[in-house]
Amino acid sequence: MPIVVNLDIVLAQRKMKSKQLAEAIGITEQNLSLLKSAKVKGVRFATLEKICAALNCQPGDILAYREESGICNDG
């Protein structure tokens, strides 16, 4: 998947546990776990905003785009 979720890295940098973040943003630990493992099809901007506020970060700190290998881009 070309979108990589770096939420674990940002949590570690902030010395915050998933449980603390889930409580701070008002979602279940299970849903946060699904987001961290990139097993969700989307994330609401409101949720992303709460995560960024709680972690004092930018969306680009949490989400990154990585080109998949083996994809032909010669149009």
PDB file of N, CA, C, O and CB in Angstrom:
ATOM      1  N   MET A   1       0.848  -1.182   0.000  1.00  0.00           N
ATOM      2  CA  MET A   1       0.000   0.000   0.000  1.00  0.00           C
ATOM      3  C   MET A   1       0.892   1.243   0.000  1.00  0.00           C
ATOM      4  O   MET A   1       1.798   1.342   0.828  1.00  0.00           O
ATOM      5  CB  MET A   1      -0.964  -0.001   1.229  1.00  0.00           C
ATOM      6  N   PRO A   2       0.663   2.172  -0.889  1.00  0.00           N
ATOM      7  CA  PRO A   2       1.536   3.337  -0.991  1.00  0.00           C
ATOM      8  C   PRO A   2       1.399   4.346   0.154  1.00  0.00           C
ATOM      9  O   PRO A   2       2.305   5.154   0.357  1.00  0.00           O
ATOM     10  CB  PRO A   2       1.269   4.028  -2.275  1.00  0.00           C
ATOM     11  N   ILE A   3       0.296   4.325   0.905  1.00  0.00           N
ATOM     12  CA  ILE A   3       0.166   5.222   2.053  1.00  0.00           C
ATOM     13  C   ILE A   3       0.645   4.480   3.291  1.00  0.00           C
ATOM     14  O   ILE A   3       0.151   3.403   3.625  1.00  0.00           O
ATOM     15  CB  ILE A   3      -1.310   5.718   2.230  1.00  0.00           C
ATOM     16  N   VAL A   4       1.624   5.086   3.966  1.00  0.00           N
ATOM     17  CA  VAL A   4       2.219   4.483   5.159  1.00  0.00           C
ATOM     18  C   VAL A   4       1.786   5.295   6.373  1.00  0.00           C
ATOM     19  O   VAL A   4       1.834   6.525   6.351  1.00  0.00           O
ATOM     20  CB  VAL A   4       3.782   4.423   5.050  1.00  0.00           C
ATOM     21  N   VAL A   5       1.364   4.609   7.428  1.00  0.00           N
ATOM     22  CA  VAL A   5       0.944   5.269   8.657  1.00  0.00           C
ATOM     23  C   VAL A   5       2.096   5.195   9.659  1.00  0.00           C
ATOM     24  O   VAL A   5       2.507   4.109  10.069  1.00  0.00           O
ATOM     25  CB  VAL A   5      -0.356   4.612   9.237  1.00  0.00           C
ATOM     26  N   ASN A   6       2.605   6.349  10.041  1.00  0.00           N
ATOM     27  CA  ASN A   6       3.731   6.438  10.966  1.00  0.00           C
ATOM     28  C   ASN A   6       3.292   6.825  12.373  1.00  0.00           C
ATOM     29  O   ASN A   6       4.060   7.438  13.115  1.00  0.00           O
ATOM     30  CB  ASN A   6       4.744   7.440  10.453  1.00  0.00           C
ATOM     31  N   LEU A   7       2.090   6.480  12.739  1.00  0.00           N
ATOM     32  CA  LEU A   7       1.542   6.883  14.026  1.00  0.00           C
ATOM     33  C   LEU A   7       2.340   6.295  15.191  1.00  0.00           C
ATOM     34  O   LEU A   7       2.544   6.975  16.197  1.00  0.00           O
ATOM     35  CB  LEU A   7       0.085   6.461  14.128  1.00  0.00           C
ATOM     36  N   ASP A   8       2.793   5.053  15.074  1.00  0.00           N
ATOM     37  CA  ASP A   8       3.602   4.446  16.138  1.00  0.00           C
ATOM     38  C   ASP A   8       4.876   5.245  16.388  1.00  0.00           C
ATOM     39  O   ASP A   8       5.288   5.428  17.533  1.00  0.00           O
ATOM     40  CB  ASP A   8       3.957   2.997  15.780  1.00  0.00           C
ATOM     41  N   ILE A   9       5.493   5.715  15.318  1.00  0.00           N
ATOM     42  CA  ILE A   9       6.735   6.483  15.439  1.00  0.00           C
ATOM     43  C   ILE A   9       6.478   7.798  16.177  1.00  0.00           C
ATOM     44  O   ILE A   9       7.231   8.171  17.076  1.00  0.00           O
ATOM     45  CB  ILE A   9       7.341   6.760  14.042  1.00  0.00           C
ATOM     46  N   VAL A  10       5.410   8.494  15.790  1.00  0.00           N
ATOM     47  CA  VAL A  10       5.099   9.772  16.424  1.00  0.00           C
ATOM     48  C   VAL A  10       4.713   9.560  17.889  1.00  0.00           C
ATOM     49  O   VAL A  10       5.098  10.345  18.756  1.00  0.00           O
ATOM     50  CB  VAL A  10       3.962  10.489  15.667  1.00  0.00           C
ATOM     51  N   LEU A  11       3.956   8.505  18.161  1.00  0.00           N
ATOM     52  CA  LEU A  11       3.611   8.193  19.551  1.00  0.00           C
ATOM     53  C   LEU A  11       4.871   7.958  20.381  1.00  0.00           C
ATOM     54  O   LEU A  11       4.982   8.469  21.495  1.00  0.00           O
ATOM     55  CB  LEU A  11       2.695   6.954  19.616  1.00  0.00           C
ATOM     56  N   ALA A  12       5.812   7.195  19.851  1.00  0.00           N
ATOM     57  CA  ALA A  12       7.056   6.914  20.572  1.00  0.00           C
ATOM     58  C   ALA A  12       7.850   8.199  20.802  1.00  0.00           C
ATOM     59  O   ALA A  12       8.403   8.402  21.882  1.00  0.00           O
ATOM     60  CB  ALA A  12       7.912   5.891  19.796  1.00  0.00           C
ATOM     61  N   GLN A  13       7.906   9.057  19.799  1.00  0.00           N
ATOM     62  CA  GLN A  13       8.626  10.322  19.940  1.00  0.00           C
ATOM     63  C   GLN A  13       8.011  11.197  21.026  1.00  0.00           C
ATOM     64  O   GLN A  13       8.720  11.926  21.719  1.00  0.00           O
ATOM     65  CB  GLN A  13       8.639  11.075  18.611  1.00  0.00           C
ATOM     66  N   ARG A  14       6.690  11.121  21.171  1.00  0.00           N
ATOM     67  CA  ARG A  14       5.992  11.932  22.168  1.00  0.00           C
ATOM     68  C   ARG A  14       5.880  11.215  23.511  1.00  0.00           C
ATOM     69  O   ARG A  14       5.339  11.762  24.472  1.00  0.00           O
ATOM     70  CB  ARG A  14       4.606  12.298  21.664  1.00  0.00           C
ATOM     71  N   LYS A  15       6.399   9.979  23.568  1.00  0.00           N
ATOM     72  CA  LYS A  15       6.315   9.151  24.780  1.00  0.00           C
ATOM     73  C   LYS A  15       4.874   9.027  25.271  1.00  0.00           C
ATOM     74  O   LYS A  15       4.577   9.170  26.457  1.00  0.00           O
ATOM     75  CB  LYS A  15       7.195   9.743  25.892  1.00  0.00           C
ATOM     76  N   MET A  16       3.990   8.754  24.305  1.00  0.00           N
ATOM     77  CA  MET A  16       2.570   8.601  24.596  1.00  0.00           C
ATOM     78  C   MET A  16       2.129   7.193  24.215  1.00  0.00           C
ATOM     79  O   MET A  16       2.560   6.651  23.197  1.00  0.00           O
ATOM     80  CB  MET A  16       1.729   9.666  23.842  1.00  0.00           C
ATOM     81  N   LYS A  17       1.286   6.618  25.024  1.00  0.00           N
ATOM     82  CA  LYS A  17       0.748   5.287  24.740  1.00  0.00           C
ATOM     83  C   LYS A  17      -0.509   5.414  23.893  1.00  0.00           C
ATOM     84  O   LYS A  17      -1.198   6.434  23.921  1.00  0.00           O
ATOM     85  CB  LYS A  17       0.444   4.519  26.053  1.00  0.00           C
ATOM     86  N   SER A  18      -0.792   4.357  23.140  1.00  0.00           N
ATOM     87  CA  SER A  18      -1.988   4.332  22.294  1.00  0.00           C
ATOM     88  C   SER A  18      -3.248   4.579  23.115  1.00  0.00           C
ATOM     89  O   SER A  18      -4.154   5.288  22.677  1.00  0.00           O
ATOM     90  CB  SER A  18      -2.095   2.991  21.562  1.00  0.00           C
ATOM     91  N   LYS A  19      -3.297   3.996  24.295  1.00  0.00           N
ATOM     92  CA  LYS A  19      -4.467   4.155  25.163  1.00  0.00           C
ATOM     93  C   LYS A  19      -4.686   5.621  25.507  1.00  0.00           C
ATOM     94  O   LYS A  19      -5.823   6.092  25.513  1.00  0.00           O
ATOM     95  CB  LYS A  19      -4.305   3.329  26.448  1.00  0.00           C
ATOM     96  N   GLN A  20      -3.612   6.344  25.794  1.00  0.00           N
ATOM     97  CA  GLN A  20      -3.719   7.767  26.122  1.00  0.00           C
ATOM     98  C   GLN A  20      -4.250   8.556  24.927  1.00  0.00           C
ATOM     99  O   GLN A  20      -5.117   9.416  25.080  1.00  0.00           O
ATOM    100  CB  GLN A  20      -2.351   8.325  26.564  1.00  0.00           C
ATOM    101  N   LEU A  21      -3.725   8.258  23.738  1.00  0.00           N
ATOM    102  CA  LEU A  21      -4.166   8.964  22.543  1.00  0.00           C
ATOM    103  C   LEU A  21      -5.628   8.657  22.248  1.00  0.00           C
ATOM    104  O   LEU A  21      -6.401   9.562  21.934  1.00  0.00           O
ATOM    105  CB  LEU A  21      -3.291   8.588  21.345  1.00  0.00           C
ATOM    106  N   ALA A  22      -6.009   7.401  22.345  1.00  0.00           N
ATOM    107  CA  ALA A  22      -7.400   7.016  22.084  1.00  0.00           C
ATOM    108  C   ALA A  22      -8.351   7.774  23.007  1.00  0.00           C
ATOM    109  O   ALA A  22      -9.386   8.272  22.564  1.00  0.00           O
ATOM    110  CB  ALA A  22      -7.584   5.495  22.265  1.00  0.00           C
ATOM    111  N   GLU A  23      -7.999   7.861  24.285  1.00  0.00           N
ATOM    112  CA  GLU A  23      -8.832   8.594  25.239  1.00  0.00           C
ATOM    113  C   GLU A  23      -8.873  10.079  24.900  1.00  0.00           C
ATOM    114  O   GLU A  23      -9.926  10.711  24.991  1.00  0.00           O
ATOM    115  CB  GLU A  23      -8.312   8.394  26.668  1.00  0.00           C
ATOM    116  N   ALA A  24      -7.726  10.638  24.508  1.00  0.00           N
ATOM    117  CA  ALA A  24      -7.638  12.069  24.217  1.00  0.00           C
ATOM    118  C   ALA A  24      -8.465  12.472  23.007  1.00  0.00           C
ATOM    119  O   ALA A  24      -9.004  13.577  22.964  1.00  0.00           O
ATOM    120  CB  ALA A  24      -6.200  12.462  23.995  1.00  0.00           C
ATOM    121  N   ILE A  25      -8.570  11.583  22.022  1.00  0.00           N
ATOM    122  CA  ILE A  25      -9.279  11.939  20.792  1.00  0.00           C
ATOM    123  C   ILE A  25     -10.681  11.343  20.714  1.00  0.00           C
ATOM    124  O   ILE A  25     -11.433  11.634  19.783  1.00  0.00           O
ATOM    125  CB  ILE A  25      -8.480  11.492  19.600  1.00  0.00           C
ATOM    126  N   GLY A  26     -11.030  10.512  21.686  1.00  0.00           N
ATOM    127  CA  GLY A  26     -12.396   9.994  21.756  1.00  0.00           C
ATOM    128  C   GLY A  26     -12.711   8.851  20.814  1.00  0.00           C
ATOM    129  O   GLY A  26     -13.829   8.758  20.307  1.00  0.00           O
ATOM    130  N   ILE A  27     -11.739   7.973  20.569  1.00  0.00           N
ATOM    131  CA  ILE A  27     -12.018   6.752  19.797  1.00  0.00           C
ATOM    132  C   ILE A  27     -11.559   5.544  20.610  1.00  0.00           C
ATOM    133  O   ILE A  27     -10.822   5.688  21.585  1.00  0.00           O
ATOM    134  CB  ILE A  27     -11.303   6.786  18.398  1.00  0.00           C
ATOM    135  N   THR A  28     -11.994   4.369  20.206  1.00  0.00           N
ATOM    136  CA  THR A  28     -11.604   3.169  20.934  1.00  0.00           C
ATOM    137  C   THR A  28     -10.167   2.794  20.598  1.00  0.00           C
ATOM    138  O   THR A  28      -9.649   3.147  19.538  1.00  0.00           O
ATOM    139  CB  THR A  28     -12.554   2.004  20.609  1.00  0.00           C
ATOM    140  N   GLU A  29      -9.536   2.077  21.511  1.00  0.00           N
ATOM    141  CA  GLU A  29      -8.180   1.592  21.262  1.00  0.00           C
ATOM    142  C   GLU A  29      -8.158   0.667  20.050  1.00  0.00           C
ATOM    143  O   GLU A  29      -7.187   0.653  19.292  1.00  0.00           O
ATOM    144  CB  GLU A  29      -7.630   0.862  22.501  1.00  0.00           C
ATOM    145  N   GLN A  30      -9.227  -0.106  19.868  1.00  0.00           N
ATOM    146  CA  GLN A  30      -9.314  -1.012  18.736  1.00  0.00           C
ATOM    147  C   GLN A  30      -9.306  -0.235  17.416  1.00  0.00           C
ATOM    148  O   GLN A  30      -8.595  -0.611  16.484  1.00  0.00           O
ATOM    149  CB  GLN A  30     -10.577  -1.873  18.841  1.00  0.00           C
ATOM    150  N   ASN A  31     -10.085   0.836  17.332  1.00  0.00           N
ATOM    151  CA  ASN A  31     -10.103   1.642  16.108  1.00  0.00           C
ATOM    152  C   ASN A  31      -8.762   2.328  15.875  1.00  0.00           C
ATOM    153  O   ASN A  31      -8.319   2.448  14.734  1.00  0.00           O
ATOM    154  CB  ASN A  31     -11.218   2.688  16.175  1.00  0.00           C
ATOM    155  N   LEU A  32      -8.115   2.776  16.944  1.00  0.00           N
ATOM    156  CA  LEU A  32      -6.798   3.382  16.810  1.00  0.00           C
ATOM    157  C   LEU A  32      -5.792   2.347  16.317  1.00  0.00           C
ATOM    158  O   LEU A  32      -4.931   2.659  15.495  1.00  0.00           O
ATOM    159  CB  LEU A  32      -6.338   3.987  18.151  1.00  0.00           C
ATOM    160  N   SER A  33      -5.896   1.129  16.811  1.00  0.00           N
ATOM    161  CA  SER A  33      -5.018   0.049  16.374  1.00  0.00           C
ATOM    162  C   SER A  33      -5.195  -0.241  14.889  1.00  0.00           C
ATOM    163  O   SER A  33      -4.216  -0.456  14.174  1.00  0.00           O
ATOM    164  CB  SER A  33      -5.285  -1.214  17.189  1.00  0.00           C
ATOM    165  N   LEU A  34      -6.440  -0.246  14.425  1.00  0.00           N
ATOM    166  CA  LEU A  34      -6.706  -0.459  13.000  1.00  0.00           C
ATOM    167  C   LEU A  34      -6.102   0.659  12.162  1.00  0.00           C
ATOM    168  O   LEU A  34      -5.572   0.410  11.079  1.00  0.00           O
ATOM    169  CB  LEU A  34      -8.216  -0.553  12.742  1.00  0.00           C
ATOM    170  N   LEU A  35      -6.181   1.883  12.656  1.00  0.00           N
ATOM    171  CA  LEU A  35      -5.592   3.015  11.949  1.00  0.00           C
ATOM    172  C   LEU A  35      -4.070   2.886  11.913  1.00  0.00           C
ATOM    173  O   LEU A  35      -3.453   3.100  10.870  1.00  0.00           O
ATOM    174  CB  LEU A  35      -6.004   4.344  12.615  1.00  0.00           C
ATOM    175  N   LYS A  36      -3.468   2.539  13.045  1.00  0.00           N
ATOM    176  CA  LYS A  36      -2.007   2.403  13.115  1.00  0.00           C
ATOM    177  C   LYS A  36      -1.488   1.327  12.169  1.00  0.00           C
ATOM    178  O   LYS A  36      -0.395   1.458  11.617  1.00  0.00           O
ATOM    179  CB  LYS A  36      -1.577   2.082  14.541  1.00  0.00           C
ATOM    180  N   SER A  37      -2.258   0.276  11.983  1.00  0.00           N
ATOM    181  CA  SER A  37      -1.819  -0.825  11.121  1.00  0.00           C
ATOM    182  C   SER A  37      -2.269  -0.645   9.674  1.00  0.00           C
ATOM    183  O   SER A  37      -2.100  -1.543   8.850  1.00  0.00           O
ATOM    184  CB  SER A  37      -2.346  -2.145  11.657  1.00  0.00           C
ATOM    185  N   ALA A  38      -2.843   0.521   9.367  1.00  0.00           N
ATOM    186  CA  ALA A  38      -3.301   0.858   8.008  1.00  0.00           C
ATOM    187  C   ALA A  38      -4.352  -0.122   7.491  1.00  0.00           C
ATOM    188  O   ALA A  38      -4.397  -0.422   6.298  1.00  0.00           O
ATOM    189  CB  ALA A  38      -2.115   0.884   7.048  1.00  0.00           C
ATOM    190  N   LYS A  39      -5.190  -0.614   8.389  1.00  0.00           N
ATOM    191  CA  LYS A  39      -6.244  -1.543   7.990  1.00  0.00           C
ATOM    192  C   LYS A  39      -7.592  -0.849   7.839  1.00  0.00           C
ATOM    193  O   LYS A  39      -8.638  -1.498   7.847  1.00  0.00           O
ATOM    194  CB  LYS A  39      -6.358  -2.668   9.001  1.00  0.00           C
ATOM    195  N   VAL A  40      -7.562   0.460   7.704  1.00  0.00           N
ATOM    196  CA  VAL A  40      -8.788   1.221   7.478  1.00  0.00           C
ATOM    197  C   VAL A  40      -8.768   1.756   6.052  1.00  0.00           C
ATOM    198  O   VAL A  40      -7.703   1.942   5.463  1.00  0.00           O
ATOM    199  CB  VAL A  40      -8.932   2.387   8.513  1.00  0.00           C
ATOM    200  N   LYS A  41      -9.938   1.997   5.512  1.00  0.00           N
ATOM    201  CA  LYS A  41     -10.026   2.506   4.137  1.00  0.00           C
ATOM    202  C   LYS A  41      -9.974   4.018   4.094  1.00  0.00           C
ATOM    203  O   LYS A  41      -9.759   4.607   3.035  1.00  0.00           O
ATOM    204  CB  LYS A  41     -11.303   2.022   3.472  1.00  0.00           C
ATOM    205  N   GLY A  42     -10.167   4.642   5.229  1.00  0.00           N
ATOM    206  CA  GLY A  42     -10.144   6.095   5.269  1.00  0.00           C
ATOM    207  C   GLY A  42     -10.109   6.586   6.695  1.00  0.00           C
ATOM    208  O   GLY A  42     -10.333   5.831   7.642  1.00  0.00           O
ATOM    209  N   VAL A  43      -9.825   7.861   6.830  1.00  0.00           N
ATOM    210  CA  VAL A  43      -9.840   8.497   8.144  1.00  0.00           C
ATOM    211  C   VAL A  43     -10.508   9.864   7.981  1.00  0.00           C
ATOM    212  O   VAL A  43     -10.227  10.591   7.028  1.00  0.00           O
ATOM    213  CB  VAL A  43      -8.379   8.632   8.742  1.00  0.00           C
ATOM    214  N   ARG A  44     -11.367  10.193   8.891  1.00  0.00           N
ATOM    215  CA  ARG A  44     -12.063  11.475   8.835  1.00  0.00           C
ATOM    216  C   ARG A  44     -11.085  12.602   9.152  1.00  0.00           C
ATOM    217  O   ARG A  44     -10.183  12.453   9.977  1.00  0.00           O
ATOM    218  CB  ARG A  44     -13.261  11.498   9.820  1.00  0.00           C
ATOM    219  N   PHE A  45     -11.284  13.724   8.481  1.00  0.00           N
ATOM    220  CA  PHE A  45     -10.434  14.877   8.753  1.00  0.00           C
ATOM    221  C   PHE A  45     -10.560  15.304  10.215  1.00  0.00           C
ATOM    222  O   PHE A  45      -9.579  15.740  10.819  1.00  0.00           O
ATOM    223  CB  PHE A  45     -10.798  16.047   7.821  1.00  0.00           C
ATOM    224  N   ALA A  46     -11.747  15.182  10.782  1.00  0.00           N
ATOM    225  CA  ALA A  46     -11.947  15.560  12.185  1.00  0.00           C
ATOM    226  C   ALA A  46     -11.087  14.694  13.106  1.00  0.00           C
ATOM    227  O   ALA A  46     -10.519  15.191  14.078  1.00  0.00           O
ATOM    228  CB  ALA A  46     -13.436  15.431  12.572  1.00  0.00           C
ATOM    229  N   THR A  47     -10.994  13.405  12.797  1.00  0.00           N
ATOM    230  CA  THR A  47     -10.165  12.504  13.586  1.00  0.00           C
ATOM    231  C   THR A  47      -8.689  12.834  13.399  1.00  0.00           C
ATOM    232  O   THR A  47      -7.928  12.868  14.367  1.00  0.00           O
ATOM    233  CB  THR A  47     -10.438  11.045  13.200  1.00  0.00           C
ATOM    234  N   LEU A  48      -8.292  13.075  12.170  1.00  0.00           N
ATOM    235  CA  LEU A  48      -6.910  13.448  11.884  1.00  0.00           C
ATOM    236  C   LEU A  48      -6.545  14.744  12.606  1.00  0.00           C
ATOM    237  O   LEU A  48      -5.445  14.879  13.140  1.00  0.00           O
ATOM    238  CB  LEU A  48      -6.694  13.601  10.365  1.00  0.00           C
ATOM    239  N   GLU A  49      -7.472  15.687  12.615  1.00  0.00           N
ATOM    240  CA  GLU A  49      -7.251  16.960  13.317  1.00  0.00           C
ATOM    241  C   GLU A  49      -7.035  16.733  14.810  1.00  0.00           C
ATOM    242  O   GLU A  49      -6.142  17.332  15.408  1.00  0.00           O
ATOM    243  CB  GLU A  49      -8.443  17.909  13.098  1.00  0.00           C
ATOM    244  N   LYS A  50      -7.853  15.867  15.414  1.00  0.00           N
ATOM    245  CA  LYS A  50      -7.713  15.570  16.847  1.00  0.00           C
ATOM    246  C   LYS A  50      -6.384  14.885  17.143  1.00  0.00           C
ATOM    247  O   LYS A  50      -5.735  15.182  18.146  1.00  0.00           O
ATOM    248  CB  LYS A  50      -8.873  14.687  17.326  1.00  0.00           C
ATOM    249  N   ILE A  51      -5.981  13.967  16.266  1.00  0.00           N
ATOM    250  CA  ILE A  51      -4.702  13.284  16.449  1.00  0.00           C
ATOM    251  C   ILE A  51      -3.559  14.290  16.392  1.00  0.00           C
ATOM    252  O   ILE A  51      -2.667  14.270  17.240  1.00  0.00           O
ATOM    253  CB  ILE A  51      -4.508  12.188  15.381  1.00  0.00           C
ATOM    254  N   CYS A  52      -3.587  15.158  15.406  1.00  0.00           N
ATOM    255  CA  CYS A  52      -2.533  16.162  15.250  1.00  0.00           C
ATOM    256  C   CYS A  52      -2.495  17.113  16.441  1.00  0.00           C
ATOM    257  O   CYS A  52      -1.416  17.490  16.899  1.00  0.00           O
ATOM    258  CB  CYS A  52      -2.738  16.953  13.955  1.00  0.00           C
ATOM    259  N   ALA A  53      -3.651  17.500  16.942  1.00  0.00           N
ATOM    260  CA  ALA A  53      -3.707  18.393  18.105  1.00  0.00           C
ATOM    261  C   ALA A  53      -3.138  17.699  19.341  1.00  0.00           C
ATOM    262  O   ALA A  53      -2.366  18.294  20.093  1.00  0.00           O
ATOM    263  CB  ALA A  53      -5.159  18.849  18.371  1.00  0.00           C
ATOM    264  N   ALA A  54      -3.522  16.442  19.546  1.00  0.00           N
ATOM    265  CA  ALA A  54      -3.068  15.702  20.727  1.00  0.00           C
ATOM    266  C   ALA A  54      -1.570  15.426  20.682  1.00  0.00           C
ATOM    267  O   ALA A  54      -0.907  15.417  21.719  1.00  0.00           O
ATOM    268  CB  ALA A  54      -3.829  14.388  20.849  1.00  0.00           C
ATOM    269  N   LEU A  55      -1.033  15.199  19.480  1.00  0.00           N
ATOM    270  CA  LEU A  55       0.386  14.876  19.344  1.00  0.00           C
ATOM    271  C   LEU A  55       1.238  16.082  18.956  1.00  0.00           C
ATOM    272  O   LEU A  55       2.457  15.969  18.819  1.00  0.00           O
ATOM    273  CB  LEU A  55       0.562  13.788  18.319  1.00  0.00           C
ATOM    274  N   ASN A  56       0.594  17.233  18.779  1.00  0.00           N
ATOM    275  CA  ASN A  56       1.298  18.447  18.371  1.00  0.00           C
ATOM    276  C   ASN A  56       2.160  18.181  17.133  1.00  0.00           C
ATOM    277  O   ASN A  56       3.373  18.393  17.140  1.00  0.00           O
ATOM    278  CB  ASN A  56       2.171  18.978  19.527  1.00  0.00           C
ATOM    279  N   CYS A  57       1.494  17.710  16.070  1.00  0.00           N
ATOM    280  CA  CYS A  57       2.207  17.363  14.843  1.00  0.00           C
ATOM    281  C   CYS A  57       1.386  17.761  13.624  1.00  0.00           C
ATOM    282  O   CYS A  57       0.273  18.272  13.754  1.00  0.00           O
ATOM    283  CB  CYS A  57       2.525  15.856  14.806  1.00  0.00           C
ATOM    284  N   GLN A  58       1.930  17.529  12.466  1.00  0.00           N
ATOM    285  CA  GLN A  58       1.261  17.795  11.193  1.00  0.00           C
ATOM    286  C   GLN A  58       0.789  16.471  10.590  1.00  0.00           C
ATOM    287  O   GLN A  58       1.354  15.424  10.908  1.00  0.00           O
ATOM    288  CB  GLN A  58       2.211  18.547  10.208  1.00  0.00           C
ATOM    289  N   PRO A  59      -0.231  16.490   9.728  1.00  0.00           N
ATOM    290  CA  PRO A  59      -0.685  15.250   9.084  1.00  0.00           C
ATOM    291  C   PRO A  59       0.450  14.512   8.365  1.00  0.00           C
ATOM    292  O   PRO A  59       0.473  13.282   8.342  1.00  0.00           O
ATOM    293  CB  PRO A  59      -1.801  15.560   8.092  1.00  0.00           C
ATOM    294  N   GLY A  60       1.378  15.251   7.785  1.00  0.00           N
ATOM    295  CA  GLY A  60       2.511  14.634   7.097  1.00  0.00           C
ATOM    296  C   GLY A  60       3.469  13.907   8.021  1.00  0.00           C
ATOM    297  O   GLY A  60       4.276  13.097   7.565  1.00  0.00           O
ATOM    298  N   ASP A  61       3.392  14.188   9.319  1.00  0.00           N
ATOM    299  CA  ASP A  61       4.209  13.445  10.283  1.00  0.00           C
ATOM    300  C   ASP A  61       3.633  12.049  10.511  1.00  0.00           C
ATOM    301  O   ASP A  61       4.354  11.119  10.873  1.00  0.00           O
ATOM    302  CB  ASP A  61       4.299  14.210  11.619  1.00  0.00           C
ATOM    303  N   ILE A  62       2.336  11.918  10.296  1.00  0.00           N
ATOM    304  CA  ILE A  62       1.633  10.661  10.552  1.00  0.00           C
ATOM    305  C   ILE A  62       1.473   9.829   9.288  1.00  0.00           C
ATOM    306  O   ILE A  62       1.604   8.606   9.326  1.00  0.00           O
ATOM    307  CB  ILE A  62       0.270  10.939  11.158  1.00  0.00           C
ATOM    308  N   LEU A  63       1.190  10.490   8.168  1.00  0.00           N
ATOM    309  CA  LEU A  63       0.930   9.803   6.904  1.00  0.00           C
ATOM    310  C   LEU A  63       2.013  10.127   5.893  1.00  0.00           C
ATOM    311  O   LEU A  63       2.447  11.274   5.780  1.00  0.00           O
ATOM    312  CB  LEU A  63      -0.446  10.188   6.350  1.00  0.00           C
ATOM    313  N   ALA A  64       2.446   9.118   5.162  1.00  0.00           N
ATOM    314  CA  ALA A  64       3.462   9.319   4.128  1.00  0.00           C
ATOM    315  C   ALA A  64       3.080   8.512   2.894  1.00  0.00           C
ATOM    316  O   ALA A  64       2.402   7.489   2.988  1.00  0.00           O
ATOM    317  CB  ALA A  64       4.875   8.909   4.640  1.00  0.00           C
ATOM    318  N   TYR A  65       3.525   8.987   1.742  1.00  0.00           N
ATOM    319  CA  TYR A  65       3.301   8.281   0.483  1.00  0.00           C
ATOM    320  C   TYR A  65       4.609   7.641   0.060  1.00  0.00           C
ATOM    321  O   TYR A  65       5.644   8.304  -0.006  1.00  0.00           O
ATOM    322  CB  TYR A  65       2.762   9.242  -0.625  1.00  0.00           C
ATOM    323  N   ARG A  66       4.558   6.346  -0.225  1.00  0.00           N
ATOM    324  CA  ARG A  66       5.722   5.636  -0.733  1.00  0.00           C
ATOM    325  C   ARG A  66       5.300   4.892  -1.989  1.00  0.00           C
ATOM    326  O   ARG A  66       4.361   4.096  -1.966  1.00  0.00           O
ATOM    327  CB  ARG A  66       6.313   4.658   0.336  1.00  0.00           C
ATOM    328  N   GLU A  67       5.991   5.153  -3.067  1.00  0.00           N
ATOM    329  CA  GLU A  67       5.671   4.510  -4.333  1.00  0.00           C
ATOM    330  C   GLU A  67       5.928   3.014  -4.236  1.00  0.00           C
ATOM    331  O   GLU A  67       6.970   2.587  -3.739  1.00  0.00           O
ATOM    332  CB  GLU A  67       6.491   5.124  -5.480  1.00  0.00           C
ATOM    333  N   GLU A  68       4.979   2.223  -4.711  1.00  0.00           N
ATOM    334  CA  GLU A  68       5.128   0.766  -4.695  1.00  0.00           C
ATOM    335  C   GLU A  68       6.134   0.353  -5.756  1.00  0.00           C
ATOM    336  O   GLU A  68       6.161   0.912  -6.853  1.00  0.00           O
ATOM    337  CB  GLU A  68       3.764   0.060  -4.931  1.00  0.00           C
ATOM    338  N   SER A  69       6.947  -0.614  -5.426  1.00  0.00           N
ATOM    339  CA  SER A  69       7.879  -1.130  -6.429  1.00  0.00           C
ATOM    340  C   SER A  69       7.130  -2.046  -7.375  1.00  0.00           C
ATOM    341  O   SER A  69       6.170  -2.707  -6.979  1.00  0.00           O
ATOM    342  CB  SER A  69       9.063  -1.880  -5.765  1.00  0.00           C
ATOM    343  N   GLY A  70       7.564  -2.089  -8.620  1.00  0.00           N
ATOM    344  CA  GLY A  70       6.940  -2.953  -9.592  1.00  0.00           C
ATOM    345  C   GLY A  70       5.802  -2.316 -10.363  1.00  0.00           C
ATOM    346  O   GLY A  70       5.213  -2.962 -11.231  1.00  0.00           O
ATOM    347  N   ILE A  71       5.478  -1.072 -10.072  1.00  0.00           N
ATOM    348  CA  ILE A  71       4.414  -0.387 -10.798  1.00  0.00           C
ATOM    349  C   ILE A  71       5.030   0.280 -12.005  1.00  0.00           C
ATOM    350  O   ILE A  71       6.031   0.990 -11.897  1.00  0.00           O
ATOM    351  CB  ILE A  71       3.675   0.649  -9.898  1.00  0.00           C
ATOM    352  N   CYS A  72       4.432   0.050 -13.142  1.00  0.00           N
ATOM    353  CA  CYS A  72       4.930   0.629 -14.395  1.00  0.00           C
ATOM    354  C   CYS A  72       4.341   2.026 -14.569  1.00  0.00           C
ATOM    355  O   CYS A  72       3.121   2.184 -14.606  1.00  0.00           O
ATOM    356  CB  CYS A  72       4.569  -0.277 -15.617  1.00  0.00           C
ATOM    357  N   ASN A  73       5.183   3.021 -14.674  1.00  0.00           N
ATOM    358  CA  ASN A  73       4.720   4.400 -14.818  1.00  0.00           C
ATOM    359  C   ASN A  73       5.010   4.982 -16.185  1.00  0.00           C
ATOM    360  O   ASN A  73       5.121   6.202 -16.310  1.00  0.00           O
ATOM    361  CB  ASN A  73       5.350   5.263 -13.769  1.00  0.00           C
ATOM    362  N   ASP A  74       5.140   4.148 -17.234  1.00  0.00           N
ATOM    363  CA  ASP A  74       5.496   4.711 -18.519  1.00  0.00           C
ATOM    364  C   ASP A  74       4.286   5.015 -19.402  1.00  0.00           C
ATOM    365  O   ASP A  74       4.415   5.156 -20.618  1.00  0.00           O
ATOM    366  CB  ASP A  74       6.414   3.778 -19.231  1.00  0.00           C
ATOM    367  N   GLY A  75       3.107   5.115 -18.776  1.00  0.00           N
ATOM    368  CA  GLY A  75       1.897   5.614 -19.391  1.00  0.00           C
ATOM    369  C   GLY A  75       1.436   4.945 -20.592  1.00  0.00           C
ATOM    370  O   GLY A  75       0.412   5.328 -21.158  1.00  0.00           O
TER     371      GLY A  75
END
